[in-house]
Amino acid sequence: MDWFRPWQLGDTAPMNRFLIAILIALLAAPAAAAEAAKPAPAARNLILIRHGHYVADPAADPALGPGLSPLGVAQAHLIGARLAGWPVPFDTLYVSPLQRARDTAATIAADFPGRKFSVLDDLAECTPPTRRSEIVKDEKPEDLAACKAQLDRLFESVFKPAAGSERTEMLVCHGNVIRYMVTRALGVDTAAWLEMSIGHASMTRIRVEADGRFKVIAVGDVGHLPPNMLTGATGDPERSLAIAPLPVAVQK
């Protein structure tokens, strides 16, 4: 009786193990098929645009802040013209909820007819922790921590490889946000973000490779702006928006 098996006389453990193995294999098959069909990772190009020049306005909505000044609108038109000539199309357009960023995006949109911006709340300006104690002396620790959590969340959700095919995305936002993203991409101490300075309507480019490596290609590029329109970065003079008096020759 070499064909005899113990489970035939009541020992069901081997058969149970066999059935369980079959069940596990059947349950795992769809997951394995889904994993095999998952799009391969691809590069993601992130073009970060700082908003244009603005002037503080006590009457502005405190949740949105002031809009652009006339100079800021002119700066936004110039960065829009540069972006319109970008060699590849933009797959997605994002904008901060704050008014100066929205005004900048609205001006840029004139060069992208038919396209719409998606408002991304985590692009809003805030102040994360920094080495510069004089900057944060009046900030509440909980506000600094909340800003860091917001910007880390933004980095984890957006600054990652694309799926399936390479993507290029535009993000219109703020100086603190952009500088913090650069420190994350470089893998350095994020408290060093304030050691960088970027101008209004500047362009910062970060590429995320398919394998997750980062390449910081440009920070605060203002090559599209003439020298007399540079504002917002260290060394840029304050620009008066008032009309200067007309120099008139003295009549004799």
Backbone hydrogen bonds, N-H to C=O, Kabsch-Sander energy under -0.5 kcal/mol:
donor,donor_aa,acceptor,acceptor_aa,energy
4,F,1,M,-1.6
8,Q,5,R,-1.8
9,L,6,P,-2.2
10,G,7,W,-1.3
11,D,6,P,-1.3
12,T,10,G,-1.3
16,N,12,T,-2.6
17,R,13,A,-2.5
18,F,14,P,-2.1
19,L,15,M,-2.6
20,I,16,N,-2.6
21,A,17,R,-2.2
22,I,18,F,-2.0
23,L,19,L,-2.5
24,I,20,I,-2.7
25,A,21,A,-2.1
26,L,22,I,-2.4
27,L,23,L,-2.4
28,A,24,I,-2.3
29,A,25,A,-1.4
31,A,27,L,-0.7
32,A,28,A,-2.7
33,A,29,A,-2.5
34,A,30,P,-2.6
35,E,31,A,-2.4
36,A,32,A,-2.1
37,A,33,A,-1.7
38,K,34,A,-0.7
38,K,35,E,-0.7
42,A,162,A,-2.4
44,R,208,V,-2.5
45,N,167,R,-3.1
46,L,44,R,-0.6
46,L,206,I,-3.0
47,I,45,N,-0.6
47,I,169,E,-3.1
48,L,46,L,-0.7
48,L,204,T,-3.2
49,I,47,I,-0.5
49,I,171,L,-3.0
50,R,48,L,-0.5
50,R,202,S,-1.8
51,H,173,C,-1.7
52,G,100,R,-0.5
55,V,67,G,-0.6
60,A,57,D,-2.0
64,L,61,D,-1.0
65,G,61,D,-3.4
69,S,53,H,-2.1
73,V,69,S,-2.1
74,A,70,P,-2.1
75,Q,71,L,-2.4
76,A,72,G,-2.3
77,H,73,V,-2.1
78,L,74,A,-1.6
79,I,75,Q,-2.2
80,G,76,A,-2.2
81,A,77,H,-2.1
82,R,78,L,-1.8
83,L,79,I,-2.5
84,A,80,G,-2.2
85,G,81,A,-0.8
85,G,82,R,-0.7
86,W,83,L,-1.9
91,D,89,P,-0.5
91,D,168,T,-3.1
92,T,168,T,-1.0
94,Y,170,M,-3.1
95,V,118,S,-2.0
96,S,172,V,-2.1
99,Q,64,L,-2.1
100,R,64,L,-0.5
100,R,66,P,-0.6
101,A,98,L,-0.5
102,R,98,L,-2.3
103,D,99,Q,-3.0
104,T,100,R,-1.5
105,A,101,A,-2.7
106,A,102,R,-2.6
107,T,103,D,-1.9
108,I,104,T,-2.5
109,A,105,A,-2.5
110,A,106,A,-0.5
110,A,107,T,-1.0
111,D,108,I,-2.3
112,F,109,A,-1.9
115,R,112,F,-2.1
118,S,93,L,-3.0
119,V,117,F,-0.5
120,L,95,V,-2.6
121,D,119,V,-0.6
123,L,120,L,-2.2
124,A,121,D,-1.9
131,R,191,A,-1.9
133,S,131,R,-1.2
135,I,132,R,-1.3
136,V,132,R,-1.1
137,K,133,S,-0.9
139,E,136,V,-1.5
143,D,140,K,-0.7
144,L,140,K,-2.1
145,A,141,P,-2.4
146,A,142,E,-2.1
147,C,143,D,-2.2
148,K,144,L,-2.3
149,A,145,A,-2.3
150,Q,146,A,-2.3
151,L,147,C,-2.7
152,D,148,K,-2.5
153,R,149,A,-2.0
154,L,150,Q,-2.1
155,F,151,L,-2.3
156,E,152,D,-2.4
157,S,153,R,-1.9
158,V,154,L,-2.2
159,F,154,L,-0.6
159,F,155,F,-1.5
160,K,158,V,-2.0
162,A,42,A,-2.1
164,G,40,A,-3.5
164,G,162,A,-0.5
165,S,163,A,-1.2
167,R,43,A,-1.8
169,E,45,N,-3.1
170,M,92,T,-2.4
171,L,47,I,-2.8
172,V,94,Y,-2.3
173,C,49,I,-2.9
173,C,171,L,-0.7
178,I,174,H,-2.5
179,R,175,G,-2.5
180,Y,176,N,-2.2
181,M,177,V,-2.2
182,V,178,I,-1.9
183,T,179,R,-1.9
184,R,180,Y,-2.0
185,A,181,M,-2.5
186,L,182,V,-2.3
187,G,183,T,-1.0
188,V,183,T,-1.9
192,A,189,D,-1.9
193,W,190,T,-1.5
195,E,192,A,-2.1
196,M,193,W,-1.3
200,H,231,T,-2.9
201,A,50,R,-0.5
201,A,51,H,-1.8
202,S,199,G,-1.2
203,M,221,D,-2.1
204,T,48,L,-2.5
205,R,218,A,-2.1
206,I,46,L,-2.4
207,R,215,K,-2.9
208,V,44,R,-3.2
209,E,207,R,-0.6
209,E,213,R,-3.2
212,G,209,E,-2.1
215,K,207,R,-2.4
217,I,205,R,-2.1
217,I,215,K,-0.8
218,A,205,R,-1.5
221,D,203,M,-3.0
225,L,222,V,-2.1
229,M,226,P,-2.3
230,L,227,P,-1.3
236,D,233,A,-2.4
240,S,238,E,-0.6
